[in-house]
Amino acid sequence: MLPAEPVATWQLPDRLRYLKRALLGLVAVAVAVAALLFACHGDRSISTSVLIHGSPRAVWHVLTTTGEYREWNPMIHGISGDLREGNVVEVDEGMVFHPRILAFRADSELRWRGHVWIPGLFDGEHRFVLEAHGDDTQLIQSELFSGILAGRITQGVIDQTVDAMREMNLALKTRVETRAAGVVESLQ
């Protein structure tokens, strides 16, 4: 008599059932994560402004003299690269990123678009607009956040950005107005 063949406790149909359950579990997790991200997602726009006693040209000069940012700018520590439409520059806000300049219109608009890690995850389009109001300039600084992580998940980052933009606006106002006062005093 021949020895009995060992009975396989893990037969092919069992393996297929296990694989099917595992795949269904992974699909369910992926759908749940996608639903959560969709529910929490929402493009968000923020805007701040300040009235500066000075011409758009004077404000533009301080705004685009990026080599002096460390002296006065509490938000952006530096920008390396040529501020020209289409160029990629390096912006240091404590975290370094590399946005592309979308608009560079002397005395009126500077706008760039950057992202964190990969495009589409958490993107920001930052904009500075200068509007003449008699002898003064209205600076409007805004940012549109988009991407999968934009919205409720990153609300704290967005709130911090609003505060930082307000601080930068006031520092820019002080810088422009102090320089203008210095010029007037030296002429007297």
Order of alpha helices (4+ residues) and beta strands (2+ residues): alpha-beta-alpha-alpha-beta-beta-beta-beta-beta-beta-beta-alpha
